[in-house]
Amino acid sequence: MTAEAFYDGLLGWIIWIAGLFWLLGGFALLRQIRIEMALDSMTSRLEEIARDLEHDAAATDGGAPARRKKSTEEEASELWQERDDTARRGWIAGQAVVLIATALAMMMLHSFAAGLAALLVLGQGVYFIWREWTARRAPTAELAAHARPTPATVNAGWVSFAVAMLVWAAAFRGLLN
């Protein structure tokens, strides 16, 4: 066995293993989005119940202590964050689908893996630019910090780029069918 054949076989295995991790990661992303949506739904329902209980207590007791009313700025910030979170989840769900498709193509060592990896890396780049643009237009500094990608997300972007480079190298070497 030549060194070139050994390295080609090793590259194929590395791509297959990375594809397996990406497949699991894509399903984990979809699960995380589903959980976040369920938590948001439960939180809004609990707020409704609290308002109803407060209203009922005020009506029966003749004046239960009222909660502090939110200012218009607080309400606007909450509405902004809700819309931003919804848009962010939608983008991440789309990227998760691309991630799963890329992972499957990588595991099959299919030639589509090269194009899908490029689409994935491009989508992550667009995501980072969009999140920075969103952070700069946030109504508060806290929401700006929330809008920016976490360091873990940035690191995942770099790892994705490195794996995509391996996929492109495999495509260049003719290892993808």
C-alpha positions in Angstrom: 0.0 0.0 0.0 1.4 3.4 -0.9 1.4 6.4 1.3 -1.0 8.1 -1.1 -3.5 5.3 -0.9 -3.2 5.3 2.9 -3.9 9.0 3.1 -6.8 8.8 0.7 -8.4 6.0 2.8 -7.7 8.0 6.0 -9.3 11.1 4.4 -12.4 9.1 3.5 -12.7 7.8 7.1 -12.3 11.3 8.5 -15.0 12.6 6.3 -17.3 9.7 7.2 -16.8 10.3 10.9 -17.3 14.0 10.6 -20.4 13.3 8.6 -21.7 11.1 11.4 -21.0 13.9 14.0 -22.7 16.5 11.8 -25.7 14.2 11.3 -26.1 13.9 15.1 -25.5 17.6 15.5 -28.2 18.5 12.9 -30.8 16.5 14.8 -29.6 18.0 18.1 -30.1 21.5 16.6 -33.7 20.6 15.5 -34.4 19.2 19.0 -33.0 22.4 20.6 -35.2 24.6 18.5 -38.3 22.5 19.3 -37.5 22.7 23.1 -36.9 26.5 22.9 -40.3 26.9 21.1 -42.0 24.8 23.8 -40.4 26.8 26.6 -41.5 30.1 25.0 -45.0 28.8 24.6 -45.1 27.6 28.3 -43.7 31.0 29.5 -46.3 33.0 27.6 -49.0 30.7 28.9 -47.8 31.1 32.5 -47.8 34.9 32.0 -51.4 34.7 30.8 -52.4 32.6 33.8 -50.7 35.1 36.2 -52.5 38.0 34.6 -55.8 36.2 34.9 -55.2 35.3 38.5 -54.2 38.8 39.3 -57.3 40.1 37.7 -59.5 37.6 39.5 -57.9 38.4 42.9 -58.3 42.1 42.3 -62.0 41.6 41.5 -62.8 39.4 44.5 -60.6 41.0 47.2 -61.3 44.5 46.2 -57.8 45.3 45.3 -55.0 42.8 45.5 -51.5 44.2 45.1 -50.9 44.9 41.4 -47.7 43.9 39.7 -45.6 46.7 38.3 -46.7 47.7 34.8 -44.1 47.3 32.0 -42.9 50.5 30.4 -43.4 51.0 26.7 -39.6 50.6 26.2 -39.7 47.2 28.1 -42.6 46.0 26.0 -40.9 47.1 22.8 -37.7 45.3 23.8 -39.6 42.1 24.6 -41.4 42.3 21.3 -38.1 42.9 19.5 -36.5 40.0 21.2 -39.4 37.7 20.4 -39.3 38.5 16.7 -35.5 38.2 16.7 -35.6 34.8 18.4 -38.2 33.6 15.9 -36.1 34.7 12.9 -32.9 33.2 14.5 -34.6 29.9 15.1 -35.9 29.8 11.5 -32.5 30.4 10.1 -30.9 27.8 12.4 -33.6 25.2 11.4 -32.8 25.8 7.7 -29.1 25.4 8.4 -29.8 22.2 10.4 -31.5 20.8 7.3 -28.5 21.7 5.2 -26.2 20.2 7.9 -28.1 16.9 7.8 -28.1 16.8 4.0 -24.3 17.5 4.0 -23.7 14.9 6.6 -25.5 12.2 4.7 -23.7 13.1 1.5 -20.4 13.0 3.4 -21.2 9.6 4.9 -21.9 8.3 1.4 -18.8 10.0 0.1 -21.0 11.5 -2.6 -19.9 14.3 -4.8 -22.8 16.5 -3.6 -21.0 16.8 -0.3 -18.6 19.4 -1.7 -21.4 21.7 -2.9 -23.4 21.2 0.3 -20.4 21.9 2.4 -19.9 25.1 0.5 -23.6 26.0 1.0 -23.2 25.3 4.7 -20.1 27.4 5.2 -21.7 30.2 3.1 -24.8 30.0 5.3 -22.8 30.3 8.4 -20.9 33.3 7.1 -24.2 35.0 6.3 -25.5 34.1 9.7 -22.5 35.8 11.4 -22.9 38.9 9.4 -26.7 39.0 9.9 -26.3 38.5 13.7 -23.8 41.4 13.9 -26.0 43.6 11.8 -28.9 42.7 14.1 -26.9 43.3 17.3 -26.0 46.8 16.1 -29.7 47.7 15.7 -30.8 46.2 19.0 -32.7 48.6 21.3 -30.6 47.8 24.4 -27.0 46.6 25.1 -28.4 43.5 26.7 -30.3 42.5 23.5 -27.3 43.4 21.4 -25.2 40.9 23.4 -28.0 38.3 23.1 -28.1 38.8 19.3 -24.4 38.2 18.7 -23.2 34.6 18.2 -21.6 33.0 21.2 -17.9 32.1 21.1 -18.9 28.4 20.8 -20.9 29.2 17.7 -18.0 31.0 16.1 -15.7 28.1 17.0 -18.2 25.7 15.4 -18.1 27.9 12.2 -14.3 27.5 12.1 -14.6 23.7 12.6 -17.2 23.6 9.8 -14.8 25.5 7.5 -12.0 23.1 8.3 -14.2 20.0 7.6 -15.4 21.6 4.4 -11.8 22.0 3.4 -11.3 18.3 3.9 -14.4 17.6 1.8 -13.1 19.8 -0.9 -9.7 18.2 -0.8 -11.4 14.8 -1.2 -13.4 16.1 -4.1 -10.3 17.4 -5.7 -8.5 14.1 -5.2 -11.5 12.2 -6.7 -12.5 10.4 -3.6 -16.1 11.5 -3.8 -18.4 9.5 -6.1 
